[in-house]
C-alpha cells in the first residue's frame, strides 16, 4: 500500500504502522470492541444530529488506529524530547490527575453528604469536553487520542474488580427475606421506569431513528430502573438512617432491585450481538449462574472449611481467588455477556465469613478509590453537554426521569394504606443510581445505539437523581426532628401510667434464664404493661451492610410450631413462652447481624426507633461453675462501650450469676421471692437505679432493701466535675450550686421512697455512715451473698469521697466504682445490674417509677 495514501508523515511512523499492522493480523480485534475509531467519537466538532466526524489520524486498512509501540522511555529526559510521549509515563500522569480531581471534589462535597459516586461522575464531567476539555491544551496534552485505549482498558478492568466487590457486599439471604411491601416497591420501581424510559427515548428521537438506534430506549429504560445498592448504603450510613425503619426498608428494597437489574443486564447485553444469538446467550449465562451457585459455591465452602487455619489467609490463598475471578469473568465473556457479570456472580457465591470480609477489605479501596475513577474519566470524555440540541426537552426528560420512581412508590403506598410521607422518602431513595446505570449507558454508546445527545441527557439525569437524595432525606429526617417526640428516655422520665418499654440484648441462649428472671421482676405488678424488645446480636462477616431481622411470635401471629435448632430459635421460643405465660406483656424479637465495629449502631437505632426507656446489656463475660468469669468474646466489651457512649436511653449492664433462673430451660422460678439490694450513694445514675429498683420493689415476689451510704459529718458529700458552657467553649469545674442541687434531689428521692416503704413489708430502707472507701468495702462485704441481685448506679459525672479511691483500682470502668467491687471481689457471688442514666436527661427531678 503506498505510503502517501496512508498519510503517514515519516519513516518512523511507517515503522510503527507496520508493527501495528502485523500485530493486527496476529491478534484481530474482538467483535465487541469499538477500537480507537469509536473512542474518538465526540472529540471533534459537533455536527447536526449529535454526530461527530472521526479525527484525521493514521489508519490501517480496517480502520484501526496506529499507536506508538514504546511503553516507557529507556533514557528518561536525557535522551527523549518528551518522556510523556510514551505510554507508561503518560498513564501515570493521567491517573494522578484523575485521582486528584475526584478526591478534591469528594472532599468539597462531604458537608453536603454526597456519595463518592457523585464526586467521581462530576470529576469525569470536569475532565471531559463539557468543562476542562473545552480548552485547547488539556485533552490534547494530558489525554491525547493515542492513550485513550490504555485508559479504557484499565477502566474496564476496574469495573471487573468493582463488580466483584459489589457481589461480595450483596447478601442473597437478605433478598430472600424481603417482605411483600418491599417486593411491590421493587416491581413498581422496575416496570414503570422501563415503560417511561422507552417512551421518553422515542419522544426525544421520534424524527431521526433507524433500526439500530431504535434499541436505545432499552438502555434508557434499564438505566432508569437501576437503584445503586452500594450508593444507597453509603448515603443512608452517612445520614445515620441505616438502622431506622425507612433505612432498613430502603436497604432491602435496593438489594432486590439491584439483583433484578443485573438479570435485565444479562438479557440486554445480547442486543449488541445478532438477535438470533439471544437465546444461546441467555441459556449459557443461566447455566454459568446455576453452575456457580450449586457447583462452585459448595466446593468453595468445602475448600475453605478444610484449608483455613488461623486468623488470616495467606497471599497464595488470596491470589488463587484472583485467578478464579479472572476465569469467571472470562467465562461470562465467552457466554456473550460482559465480563462484569461474571465478576459479580463470583463475588455473589463467595460464602459469608472471614474470607469474604478479607476480600472486601483488600479490594474495595483499590477498586473504588483508585481504579474506578478511570472509568468515570472515560465517561466524562464521552459526555458533551454541547451535544444537547433542545434544553427544554432535555429538562423535561430529566424531571420526568426523577419523578417516575417517586410516583410509583407513592402509588403503591397509597393503595396499601401506608403513610405517603414514607412512600415519598422511599421513592427518593430508590432514585439513587450507581455505577451499573453508567455501565448500561456506556454499552449503548459503545455499540453506536445511543447518540451523543442521548448519552449526555441520561448521564445528567443520573447525576441529578442521585445528587438530590442526600439533601431531601437530611431535610425530612433531621436528627433533632426524629427525636422531638422521644422524651421518655429513662425510667425516671417514664410516666407511672405509661407502658414501660425495655430493650434487652442477647448474645447467646445461655443468657436467657437470668434475663427472663430480671424482666419478670421488672414488672411493678401483674397489671403493669411491659413492652419488651429482644435484640439478638450476631457478628456478620463478609457483607458490608448490616441486617435487622424481625421475628413474629405466636401471640402476634407467628408460626405456632418452631424447630429449636439454633440460638435464634431458642431465644425466640423462650420469649414466646414468657409472653404467653405473663399477662400485659408483649415481646418483639429482632436479630441484628452486623460487624462488631458497627453493632452498637443497630442497638442504638432500635432503642431510638422503639422509644425505649431502659436498655439491658448482658455482661461480656460468662460465669463459670466455680463462680468466676471467663472471657467469651472480647469484642462484645467493645460493643458495650460503644453503646454506653452513644445510647439514646438509660442502660443497665447485667452481670448474671444465676438470678433465680432454671438453667437450660429459659424459664423463671416462681418458688422464692427475689431479694434485691439497691446501693445508693448519690447522683443521677443512683437516682435512676433507685427508680428502676422501685419497679422491682413494687412486685409481690420481690423484697427490696435500699442501703444508703452517707459520709460522716467531717466529709464533703460530693465533688462533682461537670462541663458547663462558657460561650463557645467549655471548662471543667466543680460547681457548688450543682452539688447542692444533687444533694437536694437525692434527699427528695430517698424521702419519697421512705414514704412508700412505710406501709410495704417488701420495702426496707437502711442508712450506713462510713469514713472512706475502705468503710464502703467493709459494709459491702458484710452484705455478701445475702441478696440475689444488687442494683447500683455507675456514678457517672459525680465523684464521692466514699468512692474516689475505688476508681483508681477499677478494673472495669464501665461498671463504675461500686459495681466493679461487687463483680470483681470474691466476697460477692450475687448478680449485679449497673445503671447508667441517659446523659441528656438533665438534672431535673421526677418521681419513682411504680405501678399505677
HELIX and SHEET records of a PDB file:
HELIX    1   1 UNK A    3  UNK A    6  1                                   4    
HELIX    2   2 UNK A   11  UNK A   26  1                                  16    
HELIX    3   3 UNK A   35  UNK A   39  1                                   5    
HELIX    4   4 UNK A   76  UNK A   78  5                                   3    
HELIX    5   5 UNK A   83  UNK A   85  5                                   3    
HELIX    6   6 UNK A   87  UNK A  109  1                                  23    
HELIX    7   7 UNK A  110  UNK A  112  5                                   3    
HELIX    8   8 UNK A  116  UNK A  127  1                                  12    
HELIX    9   9 UNK A  132  UNK A  134  5                                   3    
HELIX   10  10 UNK A  138  UNK A  142  1                                   5    
HELIX   11  11 UNK A  145  UNK A  147  5                                   3    
HELIX   12  12 UNK A  148  UNK A  169  1                                  22    
HELIX   13  13 UNK A  172  UNK A  176  1                                   5    
HELIX   14  14 UNK A  180  UNK A  204  1                                  25    
HELIX   15  15 UNK A  213  UNK A  215  5                                   3    
HELIX   16  16 UNK A  216  UNK A  225  1                                  10    
HELIX   17  17 UNK A  229  UNK A  238  1                                  10    
HELIX   18  18 UNK A  245  UNK A  269  1                                  25    
HELIX   19  19 UNK A  270  UNK A  272  5                                   3    
HELIX   20  20 UNK A  275  UNK A  277  5                                   3    
HELIX   21  21 UNK A  278  UNK A  291  1                                  14    
HELIX   22  22 UNK A  292  UNK A  296  3                                   5    
HELIX   23  23 UNK A  297  UNK A  307  1                                  11    
HELIX   24  24 UNK A  315  UNK A  335  1                                  21    
HELIX   25  25 UNK A  339  UNK A  349  1                                  11    
HELIX   26  26 UNK A  354  UNK A  364  1                                  11    
HELIX   27  27 UNK A  365  UNK A  371  3                                   7    
HELIX   28  28 UNK A  372  UNK A  382  1                                  11    
HELIX   29  29 UNK A  385  UNK A  387  5                                   3    
HELIX   30  30 UNK A  391  UNK A  415  1                                  25    
HELIX   31  31 UNK A  420  UNK A  430  1                                  11    
HELIX   32  32 UNK A  435  UNK A  446  1                                  12    
HELIX   33  33 UNK A  452  UNK A  476  1                                  25    
HELIX   34  34 UNK A  479  UNK A  482  1                                   4    
HELIX   35  35 UNK A  509  UNK A  511  5                                   3    
HELIX   36  36 UNK A  512  UNK A  521  1                                  10    
HELIX   37  37 UNK A  567  UNK A  581  1                                  15    
HELIX   38  38 UNK A  596  UNK A  598  5                                   3    
HELIX   39  39 UNK A  599  UNK A  609  1                                  11    
HELIX   40  40 UNK A  635  UNK A  646  1                                  12    
HELIX   41  41 UNK A  684  UNK A  697  1                                  14    
HELIX   42  42 UNK A  736  UNK A  757  1                                  22    
HELIX   43  43 UNK A  773  UNK A  783  1                                  11    
HELIX   44  44 UNK A  804  UNK A  808  1                                   5    
HELIX   45  45 UNK A  813  UNK A  815  5                                   3    
HELIX   46  46 UNK A  816  UNK A  824  1                                   9    
HELIX   47  47 UNK A  839  UNK A  841  5                                   3    
SHEET    1   A11 UNK A 547  UNK A 550  0                                        
SHEET    2   A11 UNK A 585  UNK A 594 -1                                        
SHEET    3   A11 UNK A 530  UNK A 539  1                                        
SHEET    4   A11 UNK A 500  UNK A 506  1                                        
SHEET    5   A11 UNK A 614  UNK A 618  1                                        
SHEET    6   A11 UNK A 650  UNK A 655  1                                        
SHEET    7   A11 UNK A 831  UNK A 836 -1                                        
SHEET    8   A11 UNK A 789  UNK A 793  1                                        
SHEET    9   A11 UNK A 674  UNK A 680  1                                        
SHEET   10   A11 UNK A 702  UNK A 711  1                                        
SHEET   11   A11 UNK A 763  UNK A 770  1                                        
SHEET    1   B 2 UNK A 621  UNK A 623  0                                        
SHEET    2   B 2 UNK A 629  UNK A 631 -1                                        
SHEET    1   C 2 UNK A 661  UNK A 662  0                                        
SHEET    2   C 2 UNK A 667  UNK A 668 -1                                        
SHEET    1   D 2 UNK A 718  UNK A 719  0                                        
SHEET    2   D 2 UNK A 799  UNK A 800 -1                                        
SHEET    1   E 2 UNK A 721  UNK A 726  0                                        
SHEET    2   E 2 UNK A 729  UNK A 734 -1                                        
END                                                                             
